[in-house]
């Protein structure tokens, strides 16, 4: 497999294990989250409460990821990834037990989602830092894009189970079944990461205080424009066109006409399929000019595709635009993460990765909370259209005025001001 350019990172044994762990962990997460979101909507008939649940699951990316970055620079990264993977598994098992006992409540799910999100925020930081040490720089884009492909594409695994059973997850035991499937995926993820042998740790001195460590990470980002501009770009991207999780259930019910979770699962599967295809196609790109061109193209499609989804009133066009959203948004995120990793020295890699995740996941938590409530007032389609138009304007403005982005688009080498 490693002889194929698009699969070059698979020539490294430890990368294959981390990729498998990421795939199974993603399937576990999406099975848990999507079943929970439909359960909340079915029980409450409120998109706002779905937004609250999504907020609870994403808020840790704002609160916990900075600490996760510190830990990723101080602790052995494989060990930290295994601990956080195990923690997520425990949370899902607890949710399954509550559902089987028929005592599951909405507030239970919010608390469990917050705890699970805290583990996942730390896990993502440690995993990307670990992968950067497993794979050499020449194959880094390939490794990160393959990881991005399976992280988003793992939705396909979980949602395929949902579609194959055709069970409405609004009923107690059906929800428990999906939670049990999620736990099985989580067990596989933990087993895979334990097989990794590479030792990976940053250069952070153990005597440095947590506050000083976080300040150093922030200083690195905001004194190095090439890193800072990508993180700002990602913040706009995630807040405006990627924060659709809280409104997708009500969109599938009220706009597409879904009576159970099957059409929601189909839309999520479409996004995941697009993620796999889009990131796989770019994983073989090696030249800088090609990366720059794709960054422009995927940024534009990321803005246009949710607008198209907002105007869709039938399943077929909605499926197509969700596919385009998955292909463009996942590729855009993989490219920006690659540029950030290339520009970052290993001594602060964990903290910079955590701040990248903070700007992405943290802002998505508040965006999902707001959009969920706005969808109750104005409808999900209007939210998708307006946010897509705003991001299109922001992306065009930044791309045409920022010198770093213009150099990246032209394939020029970008230098850091501080290392």
C-alpha positions as CSV (number, residue, x, y, z in Angstrom):
1,X,0.0,0.0,0.0
2,X,2.9,2.4,0.8
3,X,4.1,2.2,-2.8
4,X,0.9,4.1,-3.9
5,X,1.5,7.9,-3.5
6,X,-2.0,8.4,-2.0
7,X,-1.2,5.8,0.7
8,X,2.5,6.6,1.3
9,X,2.1,7.0,5.1
10,X,1.0,3.4,5.4
11,X,4.5,2.2,4.8
12,X,5.1,3.0,8.5
13,X,3.8,0.3,10.8
14,X,3.1,2.6,13.8
15,X,1.2,5.0,11.5
16,X,-1.1,2.1,10.4
17,X,-1.9,1.4,14.1
18,X,-2.6,5.1,14.8
19,X,-4.8,5.3,11.7
20,X,-6.7,2.2,12.8
21,X,-7.2,3.7,16.3
22,X,-8.4,7.0,14.8
23,X,-10.8,5.1,12.5
24,X,-12.4,3.0,15.2
25,X,-12.4,5.9,17.6
26,X,-14.2,8.1,15.1
27,X,-16.8,5.5,14.4
28,X,-17.4,5.2,18.2
29,X,-17.7,9.0,18.6
30,X,-20.1,9.5,15.7
31,X,-22.3,6.5,16.6
32,X,-22.7,7.9,20.1
33,X,-23.2,11.6,19.0
34,X,-25.7,11.1,16.2
35,X,-27.8,8.6,18.2
36,X,-27.8,11.0,21.1
37,X,-28.7,14.0,19.0
38,X,-31.8,12.3,17.5
39,X,-32.7,11.0,21.0
40,X,-32.6,14.5,22.3
41,X,-34.7,15.9,19.4
42,X,-37.3,13.0,19.7
43,X,-37.6,13.5,23.5
44,X,-37.7,17.3,23.5
45,X,-38.9,18.4,20.0
46,X,-36.4,21.3,20.4
47,X,-33.5,22.1,18.1
48,X,-32.3,24.4,20.8
49,X,-31.8,21.5,23.2
50,X,-30.0,19.6,20.5
51,X,-27.7,22.6,20.3
52,X,-27.2,22.5,24.1
53,X,-26.2,18.8,23.8
54,X,-23.8,19.6,21.0
55,X,-22.5,22.6,23.0
56,X,-21.8,20.3,25.9
57,X,-19.9,17.9,23.7
58,X,-17.8,20.6,22.0
59,X,-17.2,23.0,24.9
60,X,-14.2,20.9,26.2
61,X,-12.3,21.8,23.0
62,X,-12.3,25.3,24.4
63,X,-11.6,24.5,28.0
64,X,-9.6,21.3,28.0
65,X,-7.5,21.5,24.8
66,X,-5.0,24.0,26.2
67,X,-4.2,21.6,29.1
68,X,-4.2,18.8,26.6
69,X,-1.5,20.6,24.7
70,X,0.6,21.0,27.8
71,X,0.2,17.3,28.6
72,X,1.1,16.4,25.0
73,X,4.5,18.2,25.4
74,X,5.2,16.8,28.8
75,X,3.9,13.2,28.7
76,X,4.7,10.3,26.4
77,X,2.1,10.9,23.6
78,X,1.2,7.3,22.9
79,X,0.5,6.8,26.6
80,X,-1.6,9.9,26.8
81,X,-3.6,8.9,23.7
82,X,-4.3,5.5,25.3
83,X,-5.5,7.0,28.6
84,X,-7.9,9.4,26.8
85,X,-9.2,6.7,24.5
86,X,-9.9,4.6,27.5
87,X,-11.6,7.4,29.3
88,X,-13.9,8.0,26.3
89,X,-14.8,4.3,26.3
90,X,-15.7,4.4,30.0
91,X,-18.1,7.3,29.3
92,X,-19.9,5.5,26.5
93,X,-20.2,2.3,28.6
94,X,-21.9,4.3,31.3
95,X,-24.3,5.8,28.7
96,X,-25.1,2.3,27.4
97,X,-25.9,1.1,31.0
98,X,-28.2,4.0,31.6
99,X,-30.0,3.4,28.3
100,X,-30.4,-0.4,29.0
101,X,-31.8,0.4,32.4
102,X,-34.3,2.8,30.8
103,X,-33.2,5.6,33.1
104,X,-31.4,7.8,30.6
105,X,-32.2,11.5,30.8
106,X,-31.3,14.5,28.7
107,X,-29.1,15.9,31.5
108,X,-27.3,12.6,31.7
109,X,-26.3,12.9,28.0
110,X,-25.1,16.5,28.4
111,X,-22.8,15.6,31.3
112,X,-21.5,12.5,29.6
113,X,-21.0,14.4,26.4
114,X,-18.9,17.0,28.2
115,X,-16.7,14.4,29.9
116,X,-16.3,12.5,26.6
117,X,-15.4,15.8,24.8
118,X,-12.8,16.5,27.4
119,X,-11.1,13.2,26.7
120,X,-11.4,13.7,22.9
121,X,-10.0,17.2,23.0
122,X,-6.8,15.9,24.7
123,X,-6.7,12.9,22.5
124,X,-6.8,14.8,19.3
125,X,-3.8,16.9,20.4
126,X,-1.7,14.0,21.5
127,X,-2.6,11.9,18.4
128,X,-1.6,14.6,15.8
129,X,1.6,15.3,17.7
130,X,2.4,11.6,17.8
131,X,1.7,11.2,14.0
132,X,4.1,14.1,13.3
133,X,6.9,12.1,15.0
134,X,6.0,8.8,13.3
135,X,5.9,10.1,9.7
136,X,8.7,12.1,8.1
137,X,8.0,15.6,6.8
138,X,7.9,14.5,3.1
139,X,4.9,12.2,3.9
140,X,3.3,14.5,6.5
141,X,0.5,15.9,4.3
142,X,-0.3,12.3,3.2
143,X,-0.5,11.2,6.8
144,X,-2.6,14.1,8.0
145,X,-5.0,13.9,5.1
146,X,-5.5,10.1,5.5
147,X,-6.2,10.8,9.2
148,X,-8.6,13.5,8.3
149,X,-10.3,11.2,5.8
150,X,-10.9,8.5,8.3
151,X,-11.8,10.9,11.2
152,X,-14.7,12.3,9.1
153,X,-15.2,9.2,7.0
154,X,-15.7,7.1,10.2
155,X,-19.1,8.6,10.2
156,X,-19.8,6.2,7.3
157,X,-19.1,3.2,9.6
158,X,-21.4,4.2,12.4
159,X,-24.2,5.6,10.1
160,X,-24.1,2.4,8.0
161,X,-25.0,0.5,11.1
162,X,-27.8,2.9,11.8
163,X,-29.2,2.6,8.3
164,X,-28.9,-1.1,8.1
165,X,-30.9,-1.6,11.3
166,X,-33.6,1.0,10.4
167,X,-34.4,1.2,14.1
168,X,-35.8,4.6,15.4
169,X,-33.3,5.6,18.1
170,X,-36.0,7.5,20.0
171,X,-36.9,4.3,21.8
172,X,-34.8,3.5,24.9
173,X,-33.3,0.1,24.0
174,X,-32.6,1.1,20.4
175,X,-30.4,3.9,21.8
176,X,-28.7,1.4,24.0
177,X,-27.9,-0.7,21.0
178,X,-26.1,2.1,19.3
179,X,-24.2,3.0,22.5
180,X,-23.1,-0.7,22.8
181,X,-21.9,-0.6,19.2
182,X,-20.1,2.7,20.0
183,X,-18.4,0.9,22.9
184,X,-17.2,-1.9,20.7
185,X,-15.6,0.5,18.3
186,X,-14.0,2.2,21.3
187,X,-12.5,-1.1,22.5
188,X,-10.9,-1.6,19.1
189,X,-9.5,1.9,19.1
190,X,-7.8,1.4,22.4
191,X,-6.4,-2.0,21.3
192,X,-4.9,-0.4,18.2
193,X,-3.2,2.5,19.9
194,X,-1.6,0.1,22.5
195,X,0.3,-1.6,19.6
196,X,2.2,1.7,18.7
197,X,5.9,1.4,19.7
198,X,7.2,4.9,18.8
199,X,8.2,7.0,21.8
200,X,7.1,10.6,21.2
201,X,7.5,13.5,23.7
202,X,8.0,17.3,23.3
203,X,10.9,19.3,24.7
204,X,8.9,21.0,27.4
205,X,10.8,21.2,30.7
206,X,8.8,19.5,33.4
207,X,9.5,22.4,35.8
208,X,7.7,24.9,33.6
209,X,4.3,26.0,35.1
210,X,1.1,25.3,33.3
211,X,0.4,29.0,32.9
212,X,3.9,29.7,31.5
213,X,3.6,26.8,29.1
214,X,0.3,28.0,27.7
215,X,1.6,31.6,27.4
216,X,4.6,30.3,25.4
217,X,2.2,28.4,23.0
218,X,0.1,31.5,22.5
219,X,3.2,33.7,22.0
220,X,4.5,31.3,19.3
221,X,1.2,31.5,17.4
222,X,0.7,35.3,17.5
223,X,4.4,36.2,16.9
224,X,4.5,33.9,13.8
225,X,2.1,35.2,11.2
226,X,2.2,32.0,9.0
227,X,0.8,30.0,11.9
228,X,-1.5,32.7,13.2
229,X,-3.3,33.4,9.9
230,X,-4.1,29.8,9.4
231,X,-5.6,29.5,12.9
232,X,-7.7,32.6,12.3
233,X,-8.8,31.2,9.0
234,X,-9.8,27.9,10.6
235,X,-11.7,29.8,13.3
236,X,-13.9,31.5,10.7
237,X,-14.3,28.3,8.8
238,X,-15.4,26.3,11.8
239,X,-17.8,28.9,13.2
240,X,-19.5,29.7,9.9
241,X,-19.7,26.6,7.7
242,X,-18.8,23.6,9.9
243,X,-21.1,24.2,12.9
244,X,-24.1,22.4,11.4
245,X,-24.4,19.4,13.9
246,X,-27.1,21.0,16.0
247,X,-29.4,21.9,13.1
248,X,-28.9,18.8,10.9
249,X,-31.5,16.7,12.9
250,X,-34.2,19.4,12.6
251,X,-33.2,20.0,8.9
252,X,-33.6,16.3,8.1
253,X,-37.0,16.2,9.9
254,X,-38.7,19.5,8.8
255,X,-37.0,20.2,5.4
256,X,-36.3,16.7,4.0
257,X,-39.3,15.0,5.8
258,X,-37.5,12.3,7.9
259,X,-39.7,10.5,10.3
260,X,-36.9,8.8,12.1
261,X,-33.1,8.9,12.2
262,X,-32.6,7.2,8.8
263,X,-32.4,10.3,6.6
264,X,-30.3,12.1,9.2
265,X,-27.9,9.1,9.1
266,X,-27.9,9.2,5.3
267,X,-26.9,12.9,5.3
268,X,-24.2,12.2,7.8
269,X,-23.0,9.2,5.7
270,X,-22.9,11.5,2.7
271,X,-20.7,14.0,4.5
272,X,-18.4,11.2,5.6
273,X,-18.2,9.7,2.1
274,X,-17.3,13.1,0.7
275,X,-14.6,13.5,3.4
276,X,-13.1,10.1,2.4
277,X,-13.1,10.9,-1.3
278,X,-11.9,14.5,-1.0
279,X,-9.0,13.9,1.4
280,X,-7.9,10.7,-0.4
281,X,-7.7,12.7,-3.7
282,X,-5.4,15.3,-2.2
283,X,-3.3,12.8,-0.1
284,X,-1.0,12.2,-3.1
285,X,-0.3,16.0,-3.7
286,X,3.4,16.7,-3.0
287,X,4.1,20.1,-4.5
288,X,3.5,23.4,-2.7
289,X,1.7,25.0,-5.6
290,X,-0.8,22.2,-5.8
291,X,-1.5,22.5,-2.0
292,X,-2.1,26.2,-2.4
293,X,-4.5,25.8,-5.3
294,X,-6.5,23.2,-3.4
295,X,-6.6,25.5,-0.3
296,X,-8.3,28.1,-2.5
297,X,-10.6,25.7,-4.2
298,X,-11.8,23.9,-1.0
299,X,-12.2,27.2,0.8
300,X,-14.6,28.4,-1.9
301,X,-16.5,25.1,-2.1
302,X,-16.8,25.1,1.7
303,X,-18.7,28.3,1.5
304,X,-20.9,27.5,-1.5
305,X,-22.0,23.9,-0.6
306,X,-23.9,24.8,2.6
307,X,-25.7,27.5,0.7
308,X,-26.7,24.9,-1.8
309,X,-27.8,22.6,1.1
310,X,-29.9,25.4,2.5
311,X,-31.8,25.7,-0.8
312,X,-32.4,21.9,-1.0
313,X,-35.9,20.6,-0.2
314,X,-35.4,17.0,-1.3
315,X,-33.1,14.2,-0.4
316,X,-31.2,14.0,-3.7
317,X,-29.8,17.5,-3.8
318,X,-29.3,17.6,-0.1
319,X,-27.2,14.4,-0.4
320,X,-25.1,15.9,-3.1
321,X,-24.4,19.2,-1.2
322,X,-23.6,17.3,2.0
323,X,-21.1,15.2,-0.1
324,X,-19.5,18.4,-1.3
325,X,-19.4,19.8,2.2
326,X,-17.6,16.7,3.4
327,X,-15.1,16.7,0.6
328,X,-14.3,20.4,0.8
329,X,-14.4,21.1,4.5
330,X,-12.4,18.0,5.5
331,X,-9.8,18.7,2.9
332,X,-9.6,22.4,3.9
333,X,-9.0,21.4,7.5
334,X,-6.4,18.8,6.6
335,X,-4.5,21.3,4.5
336,X,-4.5,24.0,7.2
337,X,-3.4,21.5,9.9
338,X,-0.6,20.4,7.6
339,X,0.7,23.9,7.2
340,X,0.5,24.6,10.9
341,X,2.4,21.4,11.7
342,X,5.1,22.2,9.1
343,X,5.6,25.6,10.6
344,X,5.8,24.4,14.2
345,X,8.9,23.0,16.0
346,X,8.4,19.9,18.1
347,X,9.1,21.6,21.4
348,X,5.7,23.5,21.2
349,X,3.9,21.1,18.9
350,X,1.5,19.8,21.5
351,X,0.5,23.3,22.6
352,X,0.1,24.7,19.1
353,X,-1.9,21.7,18.1
354,X,-4.2,22.2,21.1
355,X,-4.6,25.9,20.3
356,X,-5.5,25.0,16.7
357,X,-8.1,22.6,18.1
358,X,-9.3,25.2,20.6
359,X,-10.0,27.7,17.8
360,X,-11.7,25.0,15.8
361,X,-13.7,23.0,18.3
362,X,-14.2,25.6,20.9
363,X,-15.8,28.1,18.6
364,X,-17.9,25.4,17.1
365,X,-19.4,24.7,20.6
366,X,-20.8,28.2,20.9
367,X,-21.8,28.4,17.2
368,X,-23.8,25.1,17.5
369,X,-25.5,26.4,20.6
370,X,-26.5,29.6,18.9
371,X,-27.5,28.0,15.6
372,X,-29.7,25.4,17.4
373,X,-31.7,28.2,19.0
374,X,-31.8,30.3,15.8
375,X,-33.1,27.3,13.9
376,X,-36.1,27.2,16.1
377,X,-36.9,30.8,15.2
378,X,-35.9,31.1,11.5
379,X,-35.5,27.5,10.3
380,X,-32.3,25.5,9.5
381,X,-32.1,26.4,5.8
382,X,-31.8,30.2,6.5
383,X,-28.9,29.5,8.9
384,X,-27.0,27.5,6.3
385,X,-27.5,30.1,3.6
386,X,-26.5,33.1,5.7
387,X,-23.5,31.6,7.3
388,X,-22.2,30.3,3.9
389,X,-22.5,33.7,2.4
390,X,-20.7,35.4,5.3
391,X,-17.8,32.9,5.1
392,X,-17.5,33.3,1.3
393,X,-17.0,37.1,1.9
394,X,-14.5,36.6,4.7
395,X,-12.5,34.0,2.8
396,X,-12.3,36.1,-0.4
397,X,-11.3,39.2,1.7
398,X,-8.5,37.4,3.6
399,X,-7.2,35.5,0.6
400,X,-6.9,38.6,-1.5
401,X,-5.3,40.8,1.2
402,X,-3.1,38.6,3.4
403,X,0.5,38.3,2.1
404,X,1.2,34.9,3.7
405,X,-1.9,33.3,2.1
406,X,-1.0,34.8,-1.3
407,X,2.4,33.3,-1.0
408,X,1.0,29.9,0.0
409,X,-1.5,30.0,-3.0
410,X,1.5,30.6,-5.3
411,X,3.5,27.7,-3.9
412,X,6.2,29.9,-2.3
413,X,8.2,28.9,0.7
414,X,7.0,30.8,3.8
415,X,9.5,31.6,6.6
416,X,8.8,31.9,10.3
417,X,9.9,35.1,12.1
418,X,10.6,33.1,15.3
419,X,11.6,29.5,15.8
